[in-house]
Amino acid sequence: MDQRMRLLPGELPAAGYFTVTNTGSRPLVLVGAESPAFETVMMHKSTQKDGTASMEHIEEPRLAPGESVKFSPGGIT
């Protein structure tokens, strides 16, 4: 597994990076994320537009059987 955290000083948001793979035979929907270590956890993807970076909230990522989604620096792949 390749999961890791990026912690920033003060009140700046942290980031968690990980890969999820649907090893089942039916589609999978990620319905949320939570951690007792953080008040708020959200799934998002990073985007760049006209030289400005932003985060777009992802409600429920869907994975087909055998598909993987990688929450990685710079966005979802």
C-alpha positions as CSV (number, residue, x, y, z in Angstrom):
1,M,0.0,0.0,0.0
2,D,1.1,3.5,-0.8
3,Q,-0.7,5.8,1.7
4,R,0.8,8.9,3.3
5,M,-0.1,12.2,4.9
6,R,1.2,15.7,4.2
7,L,1.0,17.9,7.4
8,L,1.4,21.6,7.2
9,P,2.0,24.1,10.1
10,G,-0.7,25.9,12.0
11,E,-4.3,25.8,10.7
12,L,-3.3,24.9,7.1
13,P,-5.1,21.9,5.7
14,A,-3.4,18.5,5.7
15,A,-3.6,16.1,2.8
16,G,-3.8,12.3,2.6
17,Y,-2.8,10.3,-0.4
18,F,-3.8,6.7,-1.1
19,T,-5.0,4.3,-3.8
20,V,-8.3,2.5,-3.7
21,T,-8.9,-0.6,-5.9
22,N,-12.2,-2.3,-6.5
23,T,-11.3,-6.0,-6.3
24,G,-15.0,-7.0,-6.4
25,S,-17.2,-8.1,-9.3
26,R,-19.7,-5.2,-8.9
27,P,-19.3,-1.4,-9.2
28,L,-18.1,0.4,-6.0
29,V,-19.1,3.8,-4.8
30,L,-17.0,5.7,-2.1
31,V,-19.6,7.5,0.0
32,G,-17.3,9.4,2.2
33,A,-14.2,9.6,4.4
34,E,-13.6,10.2,8.1
35,S,-10.9,10.1,10.7
36,P,-11.0,10.5,14.5
37,A,-7.7,12.5,14.1
38,F,-9.4,15.3,12.0
39,E,-12.5,17.4,12.4
40,T,-13.3,17.4,8.7
41,V,-12.2,14.9,5.9
42,M,-13.2,15.5,2.3
43,M,-12.4,13.9,-1.0
44,H,-11.4,16.3,-3.7
45,K,-9.4,16.7,-6.9
46,S,-7.0,19.4,-7.7
47,T,-7.4,21.4,-10.9
48,Q,-5.3,24.1,-12.7
49,K,-7.1,26.8,-14.7
50,D,-5.4,29.9,-16.1
51,G,-2.4,29.4,-13.7
52,T,-4.6,29.1,-10.6
53,A,-4.9,25.9,-8.6
54,S,-8.1,25.0,-6.9
55,M,-9.8,22.0,-5.3
56,E,-13.1,20.5,-6.5
57,H,-15.1,18.5,-4.0
58,I,-15.9,14.9,-5.1
59,E,-19.2,13.6,-3.7
60,E,-19.1,9.9,-4.5
61,P,-16.3,8.5,-6.7
62,R,-17.3,5.4,-8.6
63,L,-15.1,2.5,-9.4
64,A,-15.9,-0.3,-11.9
65,P,-14.8,-3.8,-11.1
66,G,-11.0,-4.0,-11.3
67,E,-10.6,-0.2,-11.5
68,S,-8.3,1.9,-9.2
69,V,-8.4,5.5,-8.3
70,K,-5.3,7.2,-6.9
71,F,-5.7,10.2,-4.6
72,S,-2.3,11.8,-5.4
73,P,-0.5,15.1,-5.2
74,G,-1.8,17.3,-8.0
75,G,-5.1,15.4,-8.5
76,I,-6.9,12.1,-8.9
77,T,-5.5,9.7,-11.5
